Amino acid sequence: MLKTRVLTGDRPTGPLHLGHYVGSLEERIALQKEAEIFILIADVQALTDNFKNPEKVSDNVRVVALDYLAVGLDPRLVTIMVQSQISEIAELTVFYLNLVNLGRLEQNPTVKKELAQKEFGKEIPVGFLAYPISQAADITAFKANLVPVGEDQLPMIEQTREIVRRFNRLYGNILVLPKASISKVPRLIGIDGNEKMSKSLDNAIYLSDSPSGVENKVMKMYTDPKRIHPTDPGHTEGNPIFTYHEIFNPNAEEVADLKKRYRGGKVGDVEVKHLLVEAINNFLEPIRRRRVEFNENPKLVDKILKEGTEKGKQVASETLFEVKKAMKINYSF
Ligand code: TRP
């Protein structure tokens, strides 16, 4: 059987956080020995809502690359690429634009939600509305059959599958139909209790936060609003401090004991939070160590990006060649 081919990516608009880790990075790390993994730093996609502020995107390309390397993605096993430098993706996007109608894009639930959050007003950039199409180009350029993503990305994979089916029906069986793979924790609650950890909501703990940064954030974390005194019985369900303990504290006995005492009004928030600070900092420790190593060697990081992008360009150009041939635009002159 063919090796699984994975494509996934992130927009470089800021450092990656714990939500990225449990939503996708963890699965990439687990897969890297057995699958062929391509990871895209999606700067072109990031520009669709940051085109007035391009430095925000370009400044974060290396930030995201460092996060990848720090969490333990191994550049000998995975291919890390920069989207804007692979023009084949843009070409594929142009061809796919024909295969999607406007109404379908407007109904994409993730795009809808994002449009509501952003301040485009009536002036919705076509590039923004069409980014699911360029994401289909990202995925299909590498003939990926598996895409590990957070829950909010499911509509993008569905859109990609529609494009693949339509393309293959019209022009012949060229593109690979991808599947999404959703992690155990598809969406991590924010430190403010919001359902999603995100940079724009300012409720994130970053993989690059310092030990004291983690402490400050955890000590401020939203817990059970109905609980006023440590002797009041508290709720652990949907309470971020316990959600995080379950994920980041490997000491299951300690977590079970804390929960029991919390529900019984026998432990205060502060104690639960102190133990959580410790758990998260232990979790981040090896990530911090690897970050220092790569940080001290920026030339190596550049080399990893250069070689990864070159390899990606090679693969994408093979797909583009087949696509053009299938579309009868491979002229011989
Ligand atoms: N849209 C994704 C996000 O916002 C990033 C992304 C770009 C992506 N291209 C991709 C994810 C291809 C999976 C596959 O996080």
Residues whose N, C-alpha, C, O or C-beta is under 5 A from the ligand:
A	BS01	LIG	L7 T8 G9 D10 R11 A42 Q45 Q135 D138
